[in-house]
Amino acid sequence: DEVHAMSRRINIPRFIDLGIDPPDHGAGRLLDDSQRDPERIVKEMEVQMRLFKTVFMASILFMAFSSAAEAGDFDWMKDFNIRGEVDPTGFRARLAARFQVGDVQIKTVLNNVEKPADAYMVLRLAEMSDRPTSYVVKQYRAHRGKGWGVLARTLGIKPGSREFHALKRRQDLYEDRHRGKGKGKGKGKSKGKGRK
């Protein structure tokens, strides 16, 4: 009884009275990396590496698919640019006749775009959105490099619309190669408004 009373006064657990070793309070703690099983560490690292590779490859495939889809949408542009560069005078005449705008306006557009196809797209988007060509040129310069879908959206044209999808697949300036059999000339909305 005296031992028990003394243990209570100095706050010593009673298991000492019974001759039991006190528990190791560090036994329940998590082991650090130096104490863990090396094989388990290697397996965990392999799982993490496989997960990283899977995510990385998925990102690469997504970007490749997006690029291929975008390239396929406007695959007519490459040949279009070649024809416009080979015969710039004829190209300007075709633009003037197709969109019924003056030579000064055609030159202004050409001076503000990088390629012949870009000039056609600016004029075509102005026609589709019923916006002044000068406004479309400004939007083109502000959003250059972001894609035609972005530019179309800024002009109020839905990239998913039937008309815009048709524009992705073909143009109507050089109709002999890019129009279907038996189809007439372009069906654009504008017939000579001559927006400036």
PyRosetta script that sets phi, psi and omega in degrees:
from pyrosetta import init, pose_from_sequence

init()
pose = pose_from_sequence("DEVHAMSRRINIPRFIDLGIDPPDHGAGRLLDDSQRDPERIVKEMEVQMRLFKTVFMASILFMAFSSAAEAGDFDWMKDFNIRGEVDPTGFRARLAARFQVGDVQIKTVLNNVEKPADAYMVLRLAEMSDRPTSYVVKQYRAHRGKGWGVLARTLGIKPGSREFHALKRRQDLYEDRHRGKGKGKGKGKSKGKGRK")
pose.set_psi(1, -36.7)
pose.set_omega(1, 178.0)
pose.set_phi(2, -66.2)
pose.set_psi(2, -37.8)
pose.set_omega(2, 178.3)
pose.set_phi(3, -64.4)
pose.set_psi(3, -42.4)
pose.set_omega(3, 179.9)
pose.set_phi(4, -63.6)
pose.set_psi(4, -42.6)
pose.set_omega(4, 179.4)
pose.set_phi(5, -63.3)
pose.set_psi(5, -40.9)
pose.set_omega(5, 179.6)
pose.set_phi(6, -66.2)
pose.set_psi(6, -39.0)
pose.set_omega(6, 179.9)
pose.set_phi(7, -64.4)
pose.set_psi(7, -35.4)
pose.set_omega(7, 177.9)
pose.set_phi(8, -69.2)
pose.set_psi(8, -37.5)
pose.set_omega(8, -179.2)
pose.set_phi(9, -66.1)
pose.set_psi(9, -38.3)
pose.set_omega(9, -178.0)
pose.set_phi(10, -100.4)
pose.set_psi(10, 10.0)
pose.set_omega(10, 173.5)
pose.set_phi(11, 60.7)
pose.set_psi(11, 44.2)
pose.set_omega(11, 176.2)
pose.set_phi(12, -98.6)
pose.set_psi(12, 127.9)
pose.set_omega(12, -179.4)
pose.set_phi(13, -58.1)
pose.set_psi(13, 148.6)
pose.set_omega(13, -174.3)
pose.set_phi(14, -72.5)
pose.set_psi(14, -13.1)
pose.set_omega(14, -179.8)
pose.set_phi(15, -67.0)
pose.set_psi(15, -18.7)
pose.set_omega(15, 176.1)
pose.set_phi(16, -65.6)
pose.set_psi(16, -36.7)
pose.set_omega(16, 179.9)
pose.set_phi(17, -62.3)
pose.set_psi(17, -29.1)
pose.set_omega(17, -176.0)
pose.set_phi(18, -90.5)
pose.set_psi(18, 0.7)
pose.set_omega(18, -180.0)
pose.set_phi(19, 77.2)
pose.set_psi(19, 23.1)
pose.set_omega(19, -179.0)
pose.set_phi(20, -98.0)
pose.set_psi(20, 134.6)
pose.set_omega(20, 178.4)
pose.set_phi(21, -67.0)
pose.set_psi(21, 137.9)
pose.set_omega(21, 178.5)
pose.set_phi(22, -65.6)
pose.set_psi(22, 149.5)
pose.set_omega(22, -179.0)
pose.set_phi(23, -68.1)
pose.set_psi(23, 152.7)
pose.set_omega(23, 177.1)
pose.set_phi(24, -85.9)
pose.set_psi(24, 106.2)
pose.set_omega(24, -176.1)
pose.set_phi(25, -68.3)
pose.set_psi(25, -14.8)
pose.set_omega(25, 178.7)
pose.set_phi(26, -87.1)
pose.set_psi(26, -6.8)
pose.set_omega(26, -175.7)
pose.set_phi(27, -68.3)
pose.set_psi(27, -29.7)
pose.set_omega(27, -178.1)
pose.set_phi(28, -84.6)
pose.set_psi(28, -4.7)
pose.set_omega(28, -178.5)
pose.set_phi(29, -75.5)
pose.set_psi(29, 154.4)
pose.set_omega(29, 177.4)
pose.set_phi(30, -69.4)
pose.set_psi(30, 140.7)
pose.set_omega(30, 178.1)
pose.set_phi(31, -77.7)
pose.set_psi(31, 143.5)
pose.set_omega(31, 175.2)
pose.set_phi(32, -79.7)
pose.set_psi(32, 175.6)
pose.set_omega(32, -174.8)
pose.set_phi(33, -59.1)
pose.set_psi(33, -30.3)
pose.set_omega(33, -177.7)
pose.set_phi(34, -72.3)
pose.set_psi(34, -19.9)
pose.set_omega(34, -177.5)
pose.set_phi(35, -102.4)
pose.set_psi(35, -10.5)
pose.set_omega(35, -178.2)
pose.set_phi(36, -79.5)
pose.set_psi(36, 164.2)
pose.set_omega(36, -179.5)
pose.set_phi(37, -67.8)
pose.set_psi(37, 121.1)
pose.set_omega(37, -178.1)
pose.set_phi(38, -57.7)
pose.set_psi(38, -38.4)
pose.set_omega(38, -179.0)
pose.set_phi(39, -64.1)
pose.set_psi(39, -38.8)
pose.set_omega(39, 179.1)
pose.set_phi(40, -66.3)
pose.set_psi(40, -39.1)
pose.set_omega(40, 178.8)
pose.set_phi(41, -62.2)
pose.set_psi(41, -43.1)
pose.set_omega(41, -179.7)
pose.set_phi(42, -63.5)
pose.set_psi(42, -41.9)
pose.set_omega(42, 179.8)
pose.set_phi(43, -64.0)
pose.set_psi(43, -41.2)
pose.set_omega(43, 179.0)
pose.set_phi(44, -64.4)
pose.set_psi(44, -39.1)
pose.set_omega(44, 178.0)
pose.set_phi(45, -66.1)
pose.set_psi(45, -37.8)
pose.set_omega(45, 178.8)
pose.set_phi(46, -64.9)
pose.set_psi(46, -40.2)
pose.set_omega(46, 178.2)
pose.set_phi(47, -63.0)
pose.set_psi(47, -42.6)
pose.set_omega(47, 179.4)
pose.set_phi(48, -64.7)
pose.set_psi(48, -39.3)
pose.set_omega(48, 179.3)
pose.set_phi(49, -66.7)
pose.set_psi(49, -40.8)
pose.set_omega(49, 178.6)
pose.set_phi(50, -63.7)
pose.set_psi(50, -40.3)
pose.set_omega(50, 178.5)
pose.set_phi(51, -63.6)
pose.set_psi(51, -43.0)
pose.set_omega(51, 179.4)
pose.set_phi(52, -63.0)
pose.set_psi(52, -43.4)
pose.set_omega(52, -179.7)
pose.set_phi(53, -64.0)
pose.set_psi(53, -39.2)
pose.set_omega(53, 179.7)
pose.set_phi(54, -63.1)
pose.set_psi(54, -45.8)
pose.set_omega(54, 179.4)
pose.set_phi(55, -64.7)
pose.set_psi(55, -41.5)
pose.set_omega(55, -179.0)
pose.set_phi(56, -63.7)
pose.set_psi(56, -46.0)
pose.set_omega(56, -178.9)
pose.set_phi(57, -66.4)
pose.set_psi(57, -37.0)
pose.set_omega(57, 177.8)
pose.set_phi(58, -62.7)
pose.set_psi(58, -39.1)
pose.set_omega(58, 178.4)
pose.set_phi(59, -65.2)
pose.set_psi(59, -42.3)
pose.set_omega(59, 179.7)
pose.set_phi(60, -63.1)
pose.set_psi(60, -45.3)
pose.set_omega(60, -179.5)
pose.set_phi(61, -63.9)
pose.set_psi(61, -38.6)
pose.set_omega(61, 179.2)
pose.set_phi(62, -63.3)
pose.set_psi(62, -45.3)
pose.set_omega(62, -179.9)
pose.set_phi(63, -65.6)
pose.set_psi(63, -39.0)
pose.set_omega(63, 179.6)
pose.set_phi(64, -65.2)
pose.set_psi(64, -42.4)
pose.set_omega(64, 179.2)
pose.set_phi(65, -64.0)
pose.set_psi(65, -41.7)
pose.set_omega(65, -179.8)
pose.set_phi(66, -63.9)
pose.set_psi(66, -42.5)
pose.set_omega(66, -179.8)
pose.set_phi(67, -64.9)
pose.set_psi(67, -42.3)
pose.set_omega(67, -179.6)
pose.set_phi(68, -64.8)
pose.set_psi(68, -40.7)
pose.set_omega(68, 179.9)
pose.set_phi(69, -64.9)
pose.set_psi(69, -42.0)
pose.set_omega(69, -179.6)
pose.set_phi(70, -66.4)
pose.set_psi(70, -40.5)
pose.set_omega(70, 179.6)
pose.set_phi(71, -64.8)
pose.set_psi(71, -39.7)
pose.set_omega(71, -179.3)
pose.set_phi(72, -68.4)
pose.set_psi(72, -28.4)
pose.set_omega(72, -179.0)
pose.set_phi(73, -62.4)
pose.set_psi(73, -42.5)
pose.set_omega(73, -176.4)
pose.set_phi(74, -117.7)
pose.set_psi(74, 43.7)
pose.set_omega(74, -176.8)
pose.set_phi(75, -70.1)
pose.set_psi(75, -9.5)
pose.set_omega(75, 177.8)
pose.set_phi(76, -77.2)
pose.set_psi(76, -14.0)
pose.set_omega(76, -173.2)
pose.set_phi(77, -67.3)
pose.set_psi(77, -35.1)
pose.set_omega(77, -177.1)
pose.set_phi(78, -60.8)
pose.set_psi(78, -51.5)
pose.set_omega(78, 178.6)
pose.set_phi(79, -66.2)
pose.set_psi(79, -35.8)
pose.set_omega(79, 178.9)
pose.set_phi(80, -60.7)
pose.set_psi(80, -45.9)
pose.set_omega(80, -179.9)
pose.set_phi(81, -63.9)
pose.set_psi(81, -39.1)
pose.set_omega(81, 179.0)
pose.set_phi(82, -61.7)
pose.set_psi(82, -46.2)
pose.set_omega(82, -179.0)
pose.set_phi(83, -65.9)
pose.set_psi(83, -38.0)
pose.set_omega(83, 179.1)
pose.set_phi(84, -68.2)
pose.set_psi(84, -34.3)
pose.set_omega(84, -179.5)
pose.set_phi(85, -79.1)
pose.set_psi(85, -31.7)
pose.set_omega(85, 179.5)
pose.set_phi(86, -69.6)
pose.set_psi(86, -38.4)
pose.set_omega(86, -177.4)
pose.set_phi(87, -130.9)
pose.set_psi(87, 73.0)
pose.set_omega(87, -177.0)
pose.set_phi(88, -61.7)
pose.set_psi(88, -36.1)
pose.set_omega(88, 179.4)
pose.set_phi(89, -65.1)
pose.set_psi(89, -46.1)
pose.set_omega(89, 178.3)
pose.set_phi(90, -65.0)
pose.set_psi(90, -35.1)
pose.set_omega(90, 179.4)
pose.set_phi(91, -64.4)
pose.set_psi(91, -44.7)
pose.set_omega(91, 178.9)
pose.set_phi(92, -63.2)
pose.set_psi(92, -38.8)
pose.set_omega(92, 179.1)
pose.set_phi(93, -64.7)
pose.set_psi(93, -40.2)
pose.set_omega(93, 178.1)
pose.set_phi(94, -64.0)
pose.set_psi(94, -43.2)
pose.set_omega(94, 178.3)
pose.set_phi(95, -60.9)
pose.set_psi(95, -44.6)
pose.set_omega(95, -178.8)
pose.set_phi(96, -62.6)
pose.set_psi(96, -41.4)
pose.set_omega(96, -179.0)
pose.set_phi(97, -71.6)
pose.set_psi(97, -41.3)
pose.set_omega(97, -176.9)
pose.set_phi(98, -67.5)
pose.set_psi(98, -44.4)
pose.set_omega(98, -176.1)
pose.set_phi(99, -101.9)
pose.set_psi(99, -2.4)
pose.set_omega(99, 178.0)
pose.set_phi(100, 51.4)
pose.set_psi(100, 55.8)
pose.set_omega(100, 175.9)
pose.set_phi(101, -124.6)
pose.set_psi(101, 161.1)
pose.set_omega(101, -176.2)
pose.set_phi(102, -76.7)
pose.set_psi(102, 164.3)
pose.set_omega(102, -178.2)
pose.set_phi(103, -64.5)
pose.set_psi(103, -33.0)
pose.set_omega(103, 179.3)
pose.set_phi(104, -63.3)
pose.set_psi(104, -43.9)
pose.set_omega(104, 179.6)
pose.set_phi(105, -66.9)
pose.set_psi(105, -37.6)
pose.set_omega(105, 177.3)
pose.set_phi(106, -61.3)
pose.set_psi(106, -45.5)
pose.set_omega(106, 179.9)
pose.set_phi(107, -64.2)
pose.set_psi(107, -38.2)
pose.set_omega(107, 179.0)
pose.set_phi(108, -61.9)
pose.set_psi(108, -43.2)
pose.set_omega(108, 178.9)
pose.set_phi(109, -64.7)
pose.set_psi(109, -47.7)
pose.set_omega(109, -178.2)
pose.set_phi(110, -61.5)
pose.set_psi(110, -33.3)
pose.set_omega(110, 179.8)
pose.set_phi(111, -74.0)
pose.set_psi(111, -12.9)
pose.set_omega(111, -176.8)
pose.set_phi(112, -111.7)
pose.set_psi(112, 4.6)
pose.set_omega(112, 179.0)
pose.set_phi(113, -123.2)
pose.set_psi(113, 167.5)
pose.set_omega(113, -176.1)
pose.set_phi(114, -89.1)
pose.set_psi(114, -35.6)
pose.set_omega(114, -173.5)
pose.set_phi(115, -137.1)
pose.set_psi(115, 161.0)
pose.set_omega(115, 178.1)
pose.set_phi(116, -56.1)
pose.set_psi(116, -40.6)
pose.set_omega(116, -179.9)
pose.set_phi(117, -63.0)
pose.set_psi(117, -32.4)
pose.set_omega(117, 177.8)
pose.set_phi(118, -65.8)
pose.set_psi(118, -37.9)
pose.set_omega(118, 178.2)
pose.set_phi(119, -63.7)
pose.set_psi(119, -43.9)
pose.set_omega(119, 178.0)
pose.set_phi(120, -61.6)
pose.set_psi(120, -43.7)
pose.set_omega(120, -179.2)
pose.set_phi(121, -63.2)
pose.set_psi(121, -40.6)
pose.set_omega(121, 178.7)
pose.set_phi(122, -61.0)
pose.set_psi(122, -46.8)
pose.set_omega(122, -179.6)
pose.set_phi(123, -67.6)
pose.set_psi(123, -37.8)
pose.set_omega(123, -179.4)
pose.set_phi(124, -69.6)
pose.set_psi(124, -40.6)
pose.set_omega(124, 178.7)
pose.set_phi(125, -69.0)
pose.set_psi(125, -33.6)
pose.set_omega(125, 174.8)
pose.set_phi(126, -63.1)
pose.set_psi(126, -40.1)
pose.set_omega(126, 178.8)
pose.set_phi(127, -66.0)
pose.set_psi(127, -44.7)
pose.set_omega(127, -177.4)
pose.set_phi(128, -68.8)
pose.set_psi(128, -35.9)
pose.set_omega(128, -177.1)
pose.set_phi(129, -91.8)
pose.set_psi(129, -9.3)
pose.set_omega(129, -176.6)
pose.set_phi(130, 59.3)
pose.set_psi(130, 40.5)
pose.set_omega(130, 178.3)
pose.set_phi(131, -109.7)
pose.set_psi(131, 155.2)
pose.set_omega(131, 174.9)
pose.set_phi(132, -62.3)
pose.set_psi(132, 142.4)
pose.set_omega(132, -179.6)
pose.set_phi(133, -59.5)
pose.set_psi(133, -37.5)
pose.set_omega(133, -179.7)
pose.set_phi(134, -62.0)
pose.set_psi(134, -35.6)
pose.set_omega(134, 178.6)
pose.set_phi(135, -68.4)
pose.set_psi(135, -41.2)
pose.set_omega(135, 179.7)
pose.set_phi(136, -65.8)
pose.set_psi(136, -37.7)
pose.set_omega(136, 177.5)
pose.set_phi(137, -60.7)
pose.set_psi(137, -43.6)
pose.set_omega(137, 179.2)
pose.set_phi(138, -62.1)
pose.set_psi(138, -42.4)
pose.set_omega(138, 179.0)
pose.set_phi(139, -67.3)
pose.set_psi(139, -36.7)
pose.set_omega(139, 176.8)
pose.set_phi(140, -59.9)
pose.set_psi(140, -46.3)
pose.set_omega(140, -179.1)
pose.set_phi(141, -68.3)
pose.set_psi(141, -33.8)
pose.set_omega(141, -179.0)
pose.set_phi(142, -74.2)
pose.set_psi(142, -31.1)
pose.set_omega(142, -175.3)
pose.set_phi(143, -114.8)
pose.set_psi(143, 18.6)
pose.set_omega(143, -178.5)
pose.set_phi(144, -59.2)
pose.set_psi(144, 133.8)
pose.set_omega(144, 178.5)
pose.set_phi(145, 92.3)
pose.set_psi(145, -7.2)
pose.set_omega(145, -178.0)
pose.set_phi(146, -94.1)
pose.set_psi(146, -6.7)
pose.set_omega(146, 179.5)
pose.set_phi(147, 105.1)
pose.set_psi(147, 150.8)
pose.set_omega(147, -178.6)
pose.set_phi(148, -68.9)
pose.set_psi(148, -27.9)
pose.set_omega(148, 178.0)
pose.set_phi(149, -63.5)
pose.set_psi(149, -38.9)
pose.set_omega(149, 178.3)
pose.set_phi(150, -65.7)
pose.set_psi(150, -45.0)
pose.set_omega(150, 179.5)
pose.set_phi(151, -62.8)
pose.set_psi(151, -43.3)
pose.set_omega(151, 179.5)
pose.set_phi(152, -59.7)
pose.set_psi(152, -41.0)
pose.set_omega(152, -178.7)
pose.set_phi(153, -63.9)
pose.set_psi(153, -38.5)
pose.set_omega(153, 179.5)
pose.set_phi(154, -66.5)
pose.set_psi(154, -20.5)
pose.set_omega(154, -179.5)
pose.set_phi(155, -96.1)
pose.set_psi(155, 3.3)
pose.set_omega(155, 179.5)
pose.set_phi(156, 86.2)
pose.set_psi(156, 11.3)
pose.set_omega(156, 178.1)
pose.set_phi(157, -96.1)
pose.set_psi(157, 128.8)
pose.set_omega(157, 178.8)
pose.set_phi(158, -77.8)
pose.set_psi(158, 121.2)
pose.set_omega(158, 179.7)
pose.set_phi(159, -58.6)
pose.set_psi(159, -23.2)
pose.set_omega(159, 180.0)
pose.set_phi(160, -91.6)
pose.set_psi(160, 4.2)
pose.set_omega(160, -177.8)
pose.set_phi(161, -71.5)
pose.set_psi(161, 157.2)
pose.set_omega(161, -179.6)
pose.set_phi(162, -62.4)
pose.set_psi(162, -38.3)
pose.set_omega(162, -177.8)
pose.set_phi(163, -65.7)
pose.set_psi(163, -41.6)
pose.set_omega(163, -179.6)
pose.set_phi(164, -71.2)
pose.set_psi(164, -35.8)
pose.set_omega(164, 176.5)
pose.set_phi(165, -64.0)
pose.set_psi(165, -36.5)
pose.set_omega(165, 177.2)
pose.set_phi(166, -64.7)
pose.set_psi(166, -37.1)
pose.set_omega(166, 178.7)
pose.set_phi(167, -67.4)
pose.set_psi(167, -33.8)
pose.set_omega(167, 176.4)
pose.set_phi(168, -62.2)
pose.set_psi(168, -36.7)
pose.set_omega(168, -173.7)
pose.set_phi(169, -83.4)
pose.set_psi(169, -27.9)
pose.set_omega(169, -176.6)
pose.set_phi(170, -159.9)
pose.set_psi(170, 165.6)
pose.set_omega(170, 173.1)
pose.set_phi(171, -118.9)
pose.set_psi(171, 169.2)
pose.set_omega(171, -177.3)
pose.set_phi(172, -124.3)
pose.set_psi(172, 21.2)
pose.set_omega(172, 178.6)
pose.set_phi(173, -87.3)
pose.set_psi(173, -42.2)
pose.set_omega(173, 175.7)
pose.set_phi(174, -109.1)
pose.set_psi(174, 81.6)
pose.set_omega(174, -169.9)
pose.set_phi(175, -71.6)
pose.set_psi(175, -22.3)
pose.set_omega(175, -174.9)
pose.set_phi(176, -63.1)
pose.set_psi(176, -24.6)
pose.set_omega(176, -177.3)
pose.set_phi(177, -109.5)
pose.set_psi(177, -21.0)
pose.set_omega(177, -168.8)
pose.set_phi(178, -118.6)
pose.set_psi(178, 7.5)
pose.set_omega(178, 176.0)
pose.set_phi(179, -109.3)
pose.set_psi(179, 154.7)
pose.set_omega(179, 179.1)
pose.set_phi(180, -74.1)
pose.set_psi(180, 168.7)
pose.set_omega(180, -178.3)
pose.set_phi(181, -67.3)
pose.set_psi(181, 138.0)
pose.set_omega(181, 175.0)
pose.set_phi(182, 75.6)
pose.set_psi(182, 4.7)
pose.set_omega(182, -179.1)
pose.set_phi(183, -91.3)
pose.set_psi(183, 147.2)
pose.set_omega(183, -179.2)
pose.set_phi(184, -81.9)
pose.set_psi(184, -161.2)
pose.set_omega(184, -178.3)
pose.set_phi(185, -77.9)
pose.set_psi(185, 178.2)
pose.set_omega(185, -172.2)
pose.set_phi(186, -52.1)
pose.set_psi(186, 147.6)
pose.set_omega(186, -179.6)
pose.set_phi(187, -110.5)
pose.set_psi(187, 37.6)
pose.set_omega(187, -178.7)
pose.set_phi(188, -64.5)
pose.set_psi(188, 157.5)
pose.set_omega(188, -179.5)
pose.set_phi(189, -67.1)
pose.set_psi(189, -42.3)
pose.set_omega(189, -172.3)
pose.set_phi(190, -82.6)
pose.set_psi(190, 139.0)
pose.set_omega(190, 175.6)
pose.set_phi(191, -129.7)
pose.set_psi(191, 55.6)
pose.set_omega(191, 173.1)
pose.set_phi(192, 101.2)
pose.set_psi(192, 31.7)
pose.set_omega(192, 177.0)
pose.set_phi(193, -71.5)
pose.set_psi(193, -27.3)
pose.set_omega(193, 176.2)
pose.set_phi(194, 62.7)
pose.set_psi(194, 44.8)
pose.set_omega(194, 179.6)
pose.set_phi(195, -62.3)
pose.set_psi(195, 145.7)
pose.set_omega(195, -177.0)
pose.set_phi(196, -121.2)
pose.dump_pdb("model.pdb")
